[in-house]
């Protein structure tokens, strides 16, 4: 069977890139003749490490690949792979410029349809149309279908056998459950109050919680939880992305905001309970293989206010994320086996 090489571009954000990895794994499994060249930020390379016949080519958008001249340099680098197709899974200004170079050179292109009009209908304040939109992973898959590849997404979790990071082996070996927690997100309207997490941690003292994700401020918050509760452990700043995936694959399940943590859980086949506020699972960003029944949220006519959670979503004077009570989360955890 003749080999074909497909260039794939998706530069950010972390959760979106993780969803691309889920789709590419399915694409390669169903199309053994396909070789992939994935272009994204170096930080996300670990998402693609276990996909056969995939070359990862990093983009440095703030350095040598900055601006049109930098993208031309990137174009020259990528041409050396002798690709047959280009799949633009980003469809933003940067990827459009790069795709234009390939179009001018005569390459066959597939470009992501973001469904902007449907998303606008879902998030508008008046006459909102609250219906499930096409999942983002299916939109990614549509690009490859347009290019002529057979691709059927199973949308199921497939548990990955990965090693436990050395420093966490003894912690994981106890009689209770091990739960990964991703309590932070890029936008504040997607983040539960820290005091809520205090109540969750106090409710389950015999189980161990592992905190993931965030920068310096979040690292300080996680460190305070670790000091306060002996069964809570912060991983922030201590593990590489690959090691984070290793640990997430070895916990019983994850508890996450609508954030990249949910999508990392999907990559290693770990079930994830997710908490939603200003955003909504109907927007199409539920983690690959995750169940909508594991989404914890309170329906309100004002939800969602945005696709990415970057806008306030007041519901009768209360932010949507604050409608989710600690009792709701604690009760859901008890339903799946915590006591």
PyMOL commands that set and color helices and strands:
alter all, ss='L'
color gray80, all
select helices_A, chain A and resi 14-30+42-48+67-79+93-104+116-123+136-146+166-172+188-190+194-203+216-228+241-249+260-267+281-283+292-294+320-323+326-335
alter helices_A, ss='H'
color red, helices_A
select strands_A, chain A and resi 4-9+34-40+54-58+85-88+108-111+178-182+208-211+232-234+253-257+272-275+295-296+314-315+318-319
alter strands_A, ss='S'
color yellow, strands_A
deselect
rebuild
show_as cartoon
